């Protein structure tokens, strides 16, 4: 790990890192906040389309609440960087900055776009080895909310707590997800279902703890891309404990996240303590 920059924050330290990834075969970056004093656990934050390792740590206002609850956070980049794969840099919702937290199966992408394995098999062990933290929670926003829900459901023994802001809950049924899944996974829709929280619930995947979601009612992507009601319907049908909070008048931005980030950190703190 190479330390790129560091800032004292609420008594703790916000740091930006780079390391060579065996999963993506590229350098990967992430940010972290470690509070002063004993740490009770680590949250992994997954960001949305076009974001990097900097968005959450600089915009969400999370450090104050993390320090209060004695939690640290790690926020990785959203895709490999420095590659020139076919169509990788042509649009905001596929390729660079849009890894969708899955392991690609299509030619060229399958060698580098391995974000599921990066989070689960590389970043999580790195957090234990470098920061000494074994208790993990996962949360995220939009595309990262999709990642938090799917990885939380698939790896409940690894992630003791799960939450999301404005998640893409049913990606196999919306334009963002269909484009990404076709590009990364190909035409086999049975592969798509393995990365769709609604389909995972229907197939028997569960998380033993309550899943928290906040969704703004003024979110421009709610009806076309996010489909929050689909998650509620799937969760109710299989008795997955969940809580969906519709926040009146809030949009898709970090202003929304900053408003409710304390609620999510408290949610995770109660399960990681």
N, C-alpha and C positions, 0 to 999 in steps of 0.2 A: 504493500500500500504506500502511495505517495501522498503526503499532505500538501494540498495546493494553497489553501488559505484558512485562516482561523480567526474567530471573533468571540470575545467574551460576551455572554448573553444571559441575563437574569441569573448571574452567579455561576452559570455553567459555560459551556463552550460549544459554539456552532462551527463546524469544520467541513471543508470540502476535500474530497479524496478522489484519487484515480488508482486503478489497479488493472493488471492484465487478466482478462477473463478466459478461463479454459473453455467455457460453454459457448461464448460468442466469438472467440478467437480474435477479439479486438480489445483495446483498452475500454474499460467501463468506468463511469464516474458515479459517485453518490455523495450526498450530504448527510451530516449527522448533527444531532444535538445531544449532548450528555450533560445532565444537571450536576450541580455540585453535591457531594455527599453520596450516600448509598443509592443504588439504582435497583428498582424492583422488577424491571422488565423492559423490553424494547418493542416499539411499534414500527412496522414497515409500512411506509406510505407509498402508494402507487399513483403516479400522476396521469393526467389525461393527454389527449391528442395535442401535439406540437410542444409539449412541455419538456423540460430537462430536469436535472437534479436540483435546480435552483428555485423553481416556482414555489413549491410548498414552503420551503424553509425560509423564504424571504417574504412571502405574502400572507400566510395563514395566521400568523400571530400565535403559533402553537407553543413556543418555548416557555412562555410564562406559565401556562397550565401544565405542561410537562414537568417543569421544575416543581410545581406545587404537589404533583402526584408522584414525584420521584421516578419518572419514566424517561427513557431516551427514545429517539426516533432515528431511523435511517430512511432516506428518500433516494432511490436509484433513478438513473436516467430511464427514459421510456423506450429506448431501442439501442442497438449497436450504432456506432458512428464510424465515419472514415471509410466507408465502403462505396462502391459504385456498381450496385446490382441493377438488373433491368427494372426500370420504372420506379426505382427506390426514392428518387427525389422529385417526382413529378407532381405529387399532390400532398396535402396536409394530412389526409386520413389513411394513408398507406405508406409503408416504408419508413423512412427516417422520421423519428419522433412518434411513431405509431406502431409499436411492436405488439400490442394487444395481449401481452403476457401469456403467450403460447409458444410451443415449439413448432416451427414451420416444417412442412413436409414437401414443399415444391422445390424444384431445382434451384440451386444457388442460395436461396433463402434458408434452406434446411441446414446449411453449414454455419450460419451466423445468427439467424433470428430464433434464438432458443431462450426466450425470456422466461418461460415457465421454469425450465431447468436452472436458469441463472438465479432466479429468486429462491427456489426451493433447495437446490443442490449446491449452490455456490454462495449466495449472499447470506442465507441463514447460517450455514456453518462458519462463515467469516465473522458474523456478529458474535458467535460464541467464542471463536478463537481470539479475536482481536479486542472484543469488549467484555467478554466473560458473561454474556447474557444468553440464557437458555429459554426463558419465558418470552414468547413472541405473540404479538397481535398483528393483524393486518387490516389496513383501511386504505381508501383511495377515492378518486373523483373521476366521474365520467368513464372514459376507457379504463382508468385505474380503478374505478368502482367495480366495473366488470371484472377486472383482475382480482380484486380483493374478494368478491363474492365467489368466483369460480375456484380460486386457490384455497380459500377458506373452507369451501364445501369439499374439495378433493383431498385436503390435507388437514383434517380437524385435529389430528394428534400433534401437528407442528404448530398450528395457529390456534391459540386458546381463546381468541376473541376476534370478531369480525364486524366491520361497519363500512358504510359507503355514503358518499355524497353524490347525488345525481347519477347513479350508475346506469350503464347500458345493460339492462338485466336480461334481455332476450335478443342477443346480437344476431342469431341466425334468422331473425325475422325483420331486421331493420337495415337501411342502406349502409350505414357505417360498418356493421358487422358482416353483411353479405360481401361487400367489397373486400374486406380484410380476410375473411375466411376463404374466399375463392382464390385470393392471391397467395395466401400462406399455406392453405390446406388442400386446395384443389376442389373438385366437384363432389367428393364423397361427403354427403351430409351427415353420415354417422360420425365422422370426425368432428364436424361442427358441433354436434350435440355435447361433445366432451368439454367444450369451452363456452357453454351457454348455461347460466345459473338456473334458468327455468327448467331446461331439459335435464340438468344434473339432479335437481330436486325430484323430478318425475321418475328418474331412473333409480332412485334410492339413496342418493347422496344426502347426508344430513350434517349439520353442525350441532353439537350438544348444547350450545349456549345460544342465547338470544342474539339475533342479527339486527343491528340498528341501521336504518337508512333515513337520511334527510333529503327531501326533494322540494325545490322551489316551485310554486305554482305558476310563476311568470317565466319559467325556463323555456326559452324558444325551442329547445330540442325535445321537450317532454313527450309530445304526442307522436312525433315522427321517428325519433331515434332511441329514446330511453324506455318508454313503455313500462313505467313503474308498476302499474296495476297488474301486469302479467306476473311479476314476481310475487305480489300479494296473493294472487289467485293460486299460483303453484305452491307457495308456502302453506297456505291454508289447506290445500287439498292433501298435503302429506304431513300436516301437524308440525311443520318446522317453526319453532319459536322465532318471532320476528316483531319488529316495531318500525312502522313507516310513518315518519312525521312530514306532513305537507306544510311547508312554510309559506304562508300567504304573502304574495308579492315579490318573493325573492327569485333571482335569475340563476344563471349557470356559472357565475363568476366567483372569483376568490373573495369578493365582498360577502357573498353568501357563506362560503366556507369559514371565513374569519368570524362571522356572527355566531356560528354554531359549533366551532371546533372544540370549545370547552366541554360541550355535551358529549362529544365523541371520546375525548380523552378520559372523561369521567367514566364513561361506559367501559372502556378498556381497562382502566385502573381497577375497577371493581372485580374484574375477572382475572387480572394478572397478579393481584396482591396476595 
